[in-house]
Amino acid sequence: MEFVHLLRNASLEDPIAKLGEDVLARLRNPHQEPGDIERPGVHQSISMYLALEHSSQHAYDRIRRAITRNFAGAEGANEVLSFKAVEKFIAK
């Protein structure tokens, strides 16, 4: 019952959550169209990000560099997103 009470009283302005202004803006004004995750590079970026969820940003970046070097010329190889870019894409 306590969970239900807490859920009913939840607020975006909760000082404990400390949501940043950019996060609040995205929550209040979400994108109206889906992101294009069917592009091979974007799809690969999201797959790597999720597979490496308990790994470091450095590990993601090293794998990204290896893909762009070893698969140069392959469809989407040059579109694999940086760590920050894939985080931003997922947040949208």
Secondary structure as GFF3:
##gff-version 3
##sequence-region A 1 92
A	DSSP	alpha_helix	2	8	.	.	.	ID=ss1
A	DSSP	alpha_helix	21	28	.	.	.	ID=ss2
A	DSSP	alpha_helix	40	51	.	.	.	ID=ss3
A	DSSP	alpha_helix	57	70	.	.	.	ID=ss4
A	DSSP	three_ten_helix	77	79	.	.	.	ID=ss5
A	DSSP	alpha_helix	83	91	.	.	.	ID=ss6
###
